[in-house]
């Protein structure tokens, strides 16, 4: 059996309803994947046989438009799962491409094995439905944010969310600014301009890849400004 950390699996709501023997069955087909920065995990249109959980690093999920432009749909970070929704398609293919933003480690799960377990476990079915519901709500919020809110608001919301996740007002951007800009549907130049405005207003300060938020209330207020 592969050397997979059981506790990581059981801390994920997609696996914690499993019984001991079911966990062992999942582990028997699970593999640990190492990707270097810029390495491709799968491409849009590839047949989908697996879904993934991030152990370390960040994975960008993106599509390429007919004009050749890249649009980042999501960034999967530590302990986030992705690509599990495709298992319900009649002929599953990945609707996006996946690439490592930085050196990353992932667990790869066999979709067929998981589907077999779903047929045996009501609790597991509810866990997956909950996961997909959260993703749907997140996508709806994303559509609203991109269609209704200005670029300044999107940047402020991004900084606020990162600060909430790290539980501190000093955060380190371990993702390149051009990737953040793409995720927020901005040009790198627009992102830099908004950062500059925040620094000039003394709401944040920037040192290299580190950003310190001096006033969260003013930060949120700045995001609402026209």
N, C-alpha and C positions, 0 to 999 in steps of 0.2 A: 504493500500500500504506500502511495506517495507520502512524503513527509510534509503534510499539510496541518496547519495549526487549527485544531478543532474549535478552540475558543473564539477565533475570529469568525468562523462560520456561525456558531451558535449565538453570537452577538448581533448577527444580521437577521432581521425579521423574516427574510426569505428562507431561512434555514432553522430558526429556533423552534418551530413547531415539530421538527423531525424527532422520531424516536432513535435510540442508539443504533439499531441495525440499519435504519434509513440513512443516518449520517455516514455510516461506514460505506454504504452503497454509493453515496455521493462522492465520498473521498476516493473511492476506487477508480473513478474516471476524472478526477480533478487534477489539473496540472498547474504548476507555478510557472509563470511566463515573465521573462526579463526583457525589457525594451530600453534601448538607449535613446537619448534625445533625438527626435526626428524620425524614429523608426515607425513604420506603419504596422498596425495590428490587423486591420482588414480594410477593404475598400468598398465604397458604395456599389451595390449590386452583387457582391460576393455572396455565395450561399452561406446561410447562417446555421452553423452547427453548434455554436457555443454562446454563452453569455459570460460576463466577467465581473469581478470585484477588485477594486484597486486597493493594494496594500501600501504602496508608497508611490509618490509622484503624482502626476496629473496627465489625464488623457483628454485630448480635444476630439469632439465629435462634430463633424462638419460635412457640408455639401459644397459641390462646385457648380456654379451656375453655368448656363449655356454660354455666357460671355467669358467664362474662365475665372470668375471671382469666387473667392472662398468665403463662405458664411459659416461661422462657428455656431452650432446649435446648442451645445452644452459642453461644460468642462467637468469631467468626472474626477474627483479628488479622493483622498484617503477614505477607505471604507464605503465608498459609493459603488453601487452596482449599475451596470448598463447593458443594453441589448437584450434584456429578458423579455421585452414585449413582443419581439419578433417570433417567439416560439409558437404563437397562435395563428400565424399566417399559414395558408394552405401550402404554399411553396416559399418558405422563409428565406428572404435575402435581406442583407443589411441595407437600410435606407440611407445610411450615412457612412462616411469613412471615419476611421479612428487612428489617431497618431499620438505618440508620446511627446508631450511638451518638454519633459525633462526625463532623466533616468527614472524608470518606473518598474514596479513589480506588481503583478496581478495574479489572481487565481482565475483559471479558465474552467467553466462548468459545462458539462455535456447537456445540451437541451433535451435530447431524447430521454436521458436518465431522469431529469427533473420532471418531465411530462408524465413519466410512468409513476413517479411518486405523487404527483398531483392527483392522479386517478385513485390513489389509495388514502389520501389524507384531506379531510374537509378543512382542518385547521390551516394546512398549507395553502389550499385554494383561497381562503380568506386573506391570508398573509399576502399572497400575490395580488389579489384584487385591491387590497389596501395600498400596496406599492404602486400599482398602475393608476389608482385614483389620485395619489399624491403627485405623480408625474403629470397627469392630465391637468390638475389644478395649477401646477407650476408652469406648464406650457401656456395655459390660458392667461395667467398673470404676465407671462413673457410677451404674449401677443399684445395685451393691453399696454404694457410698458413701452413697447417699441412703436405702437401706433398712436398712442395718446400723449406720452410724456416726452419732454424735450431732452436733448442730449445731456444737458447739465444735471437734470434730475436723475438720469440713468447712472451717471458717474457717481453722484452722491449716494444713491441707493446701493451701488456696488461696494463703495468704501464702507458704508454702514454695515452691510451684511458681512463683509470680511472681518470687520472689527468685532461684530457679535460672535462670529465663529471662533475667533481667537481669544475672546473675552478680555481684550485690552485695546487701548487707543493707539498703541504703537504697533503698526503692522508691517510686515515685509512682503513686498510683491515678488514672489518667486516665479511669476509668469511674466513674459515679456509684454511691454506696453502695447505692441502692435496686436498681440493676441487678445488682450483685454479690450482694445478698441474694436476689434472684429466682433467679439462677444457682445458688445454693447451697440453694435451697428453704427460705429463712428469711424472716422478716419483717424489715423495716429496723430495728425496735426490738430484735429479738434480736441482729442483727449489731452494732448499736451497743453493746449490753450486753456482748457478748463482747470487743469492742475495748476497752471500759472496763476489763474484768477483766484483760486483758493489760497495759494501761498500769499499773494498780494493782499488778500483780505485777512491774513493771519489766522485763517481757520485751520489750515494744516501747515506742516513744514515737511520738506523732502530732503533726505540725505541718501544719495545712491538709490538703493531699492527699498529703503525704509521710509514709511510715511507715518507721521505722528498727527493725530487728530486732536486739536486743542480745545474744541468746543463742539460737542455732538449736536446741541440744539441749534447753533448757528449753521452747522453743516447741513442739517435737514432743511432749515429755512432757506439757505442758499439754493438748494435743489428745487424749491418751489418758485424761485424768482424767474421772471420772464427774461 
